[in-house]
């Protein structure tokens, strides 16, 4: 009789571990489809302030080491950002040092560096 109750206890533990494992797998699949590991509905975000001419679209969960899904940062400038047909956008140097810039579109007419920023 002891063997039977011990066997039931073992199978109960096995069933519990299996249920937890399936729950973790299901959670990972849901997170993957929503965008935690790559592009998806919750991975994209837009930031802007009222009255400011700049809008930034970015991915919440950047994957810096991914060659197949690079981090994309979209800057959109309103007409108010332009003075005499030119606009200046400054990017913090520490941000650029953490990334490997692969492309810039459209290409700027010029670039200039400062002590803590790049234009």
C-alpha beads as a LAMMPS data file, in Angstrom:
LAMMPS data file: protein, C-alpha beads

119 atoms
118 bonds

1 atom types
1 bond types

-500.0 500.0 xlo xhi
-500.0 500.0 ylo yhi
-500.0 500.0 zlo zhi

Masses

1 110.0

Atoms # bond

1 1 1 0.000 0.000 0.000
2 1 1 2.898 2.310 0.743
3 1 1 4.267 1.824 -2.753
4 1 1 0.959 2.871 -4.278
5 1 1 0.745 6.130 -2.268
6 1 1 4.394 6.877 -3.052
7 1 1 3.745 6.273 -6.736
8 1 1 0.746 8.618 -6.648
9 1 1 2.855 11.315 -4.951
10 1 1 5.572 10.985 -7.600
11 1 1 3.049 11.233 -10.435
12 1 1 1.449 14.254 -8.792
13 1 1 4.828 16.013 -8.710
14 1 1 5.520 15.008 -12.336
15 1 1 2.128 16.340 -13.413
16 1 1 2.708 19.604 -11.540
17 1 1 6.158 20.092 -13.095
18 1 1 4.713 19.325 -16.544
19 1 1 1.892 21.826 -16.081
20 1 1 4.349 24.525 -14.990
21 1 1 6.609 23.765 -17.967
22 1 1 3.689 24.019 -20.417
23 1 1 2.621 27.276 -18.785
24 1 1 6.117 28.739 -19.225
25 1 1 6.204 27.593 -22.871
26 1 1 2.788 29.146 -23.521
27 1 1 3.887 32.423 -21.891
28 1 1 7.040 32.539 -24.035
29 1 1 5.024 31.920 -27.212
30 1 1 2.582 34.701 -26.309
31 1 1 5.437 37.105 -25.551
32 1 1 7.141 36.202 -28.835
33 1 1 3.981 36.899 -30.849
34 1 1 3.369 40.221 -29.102
35 1 1 6.877 41.466 -29.809
36 1 1 9.141 40.926 -26.822
37 1 1 11.768 39.072 -28.878
38 1 1 11.311 40.878 -32.214
39 1 1 8.866 43.217 -33.972
40 1 1 5.305 42.999 -32.752
41 1 1 2.360 45.034 -31.466
42 1 1 3.827 45.861 -28.039
43 1 1 7.385 46.405 -29.245
44 1 1 6.747 49.658 -31.106
45 1 1 6.379 53.018 -29.345
46 1 1 6.151 56.693 -30.309
47 1 1 7.269 59.606 -28.170
48 1 1 6.549 63.292 -28.649
49 1 1 5.781 66.336 -26.569
50 1 1 3.011 68.841 -27.181
51 1 1 4.359 71.870 -28.979
52 1 1 7.665 70.200 -29.904
53 1 1 8.459 69.650 -33.607
54 1 1 10.108 66.255 -33.074
55 1 1 8.443 62.836 -32.981
56 1 1 10.511 59.706 -32.217
57 1 1 9.345 56.198 -33.126
58 1 1 11.351 53.361 -31.616
59 1 1 11.215 49.754 -30.443
60 1 1 10.778 49.210 -26.718
61 1 1 12.761 45.996 -26.718
62 1 1 15.905 46.670 -28.735
63 1 1 18.057 43.737 -29.783
64 1 1 21.487 45.258 -30.195
65 1 1 23.260 42.065 -31.186
66 1 1 20.701 40.937 -33.762
67 1 1 21.873 41.223 -37.350
68 1 1 18.455 40.134 -38.621
69 1 1 16.377 42.622 -36.636
70 1 1 18.404 45.792 -36.002
71 1 1 17.156 48.549 -33.749
72 1 1 15.357 51.197 -35.796
73 1 1 14.922 54.772 -34.667
74 1 1 12.677 57.045 -36.757
75 1 1 12.843 60.797 -36.214
76 1 1 10.094 62.901 -37.781
77 1 1 10.429 66.670 -37.842
78 1 1 7.509 69.071 -38.313
79 1 1 7.888 72.159 -40.469
80 1 1 8.451 74.197 -37.289
81 1 1 11.832 72.456 -36.804
82 1 1 13.229 73.993 -39.982
83 1 1 14.866 77.402 -40.113
84 1 1 15.928 78.626 -43.528
85 1 1 15.391 75.139 -44.920
86 1 1 17.618 73.411 -42.337
87 1 1 16.976 71.516 -39.129
88 1 1 19.421 70.320 -36.492
89 1 1 19.060 67.086 -34.570
90 1 1 21.460 66.325 -31.730
91 1 1 22.048 62.773 -30.535
92 1 1 23.709 62.039 -27.217
93 1 1 27.189 60.578 -27.732
94 1 1 26.733 57.817 -25.123
95 1 1 23.645 56.603 -26.997
96 1 1 25.578 56.410 -30.254
97 1 1 28.516 54.648 -28.593
98 1 1 26.210 51.837 -27.472
99 1 1 24.896 51.288 -31.008
100 1 1 26.403 50.482 -34.360
101 1 1 24.808 52.836 -36.884
102 1 1 24.237 50.925 -40.116
103 1 1 22.472 53.552 -42.170
104 1 1 21.025 57.040 -42.071
105 1 1 18.239 58.103 -44.371
106 1 1 18.107 60.724 -45.715
107 1 1 21.797 61.517 -45.413
108 1 1 22.468 64.801 -43.609
109 1 1 24.092 67.700 -45.458
110 1 1 26.689 67.927 -42.682
111 1 1 27.640 66.523 -39.293
112 1 1 29.300 68.210 -36.360
113 1 1 30.497 66.941 -33.021
114 1 1 30.355 68.511 -29.602
115 1 1 31.710 67.394 -26.232
116 1 1 28.671 65.254 -25.432
117 1 1 26.673 65.142 -28.645
118 1 1 26.781 64.651 -32.368
119 1 1 24.699 66.641 -34.819

Bonds

1 1 1 2
2 1 2 3
3 1 3 4
4 1 4 5
5 1 5 6
6 1 6 7
7 1 7 8
8 1 8 9
9 1 9 10
10 1 10 11
11 1 11 12
12 1 12 13
13 1 13 14
14 1 14 15
15 1 15 16
16 1 16 17
17 1 17 18
18 1 18 19
19 1 19 20
20 1 20 21
21 1 21 22
22 1 22 23
23 1 23 24
24 1 24 25
25 1 25 26
26 1 26 27
27 1 27 28
28 1 28 29
29 1 29 30
30 1 30 31
31 1 31 32
32 1 32 33
33 1 33 34
34 1 34 35
35 1 35 36
36 1 36 37
37 1 37 38
38 1 38 39
39 1 39 40
40 1 40 41
41 1 41 42
42 1 42 43
43 1 43 44
44 1 44 45
45 1 45 46
46 1 46 47
47 1 47 48
48 1 48 49
49 1 49 50
50 1 50 51
51 1 51 52
52 1 52 53
53 1 53 54
54 1 54 55
55 1 55 56
56 1 56 57
57 1 57 58
58 1 58 59
59 1 59 60
60 1 60 61
61 1 61 62
62 1 62 63
63 1 63 64
64 1 64 65
65 1 65 66
66 1 66 67
67 1 67 68
68 1 68 69
69 1 69 70
70 1 70 71
71 1 71 72
72 1 72 73
73 1 73 74
74 1 74 75
75 1 75 76
76 1 76 77
77 1 77 78
78 1 78 79
79 1 79 80
80 1 80 81
81 1 81 82
82 1 82 83
83 1 83 84
84 1 84 85
85 1 85 86
86 1 86 87
87 1 87 88
88 1 88 89
89 1 89 90
90 1 90 91
91 1 91 92
92 1 92 93
93 1 93 94
94 1 94 95
95 1 95 96
96 1 96 97
97 1 97 98
98 1 98 99
99 1 99 100
100 1 100 101
101 1 101 102
102 1 102 103
103 1 103 104
104 1 104 105
105 1 105 106
106 1 106 107
107 1 107 108
108 1 108 109
109 1 109 110
110 1 110 111
111 1 111 112
112 1 112 113
113 1 113 114
114 1 114 115
115 1 115 116
116 1 116 117
117 1 117 118
118 1 118 119
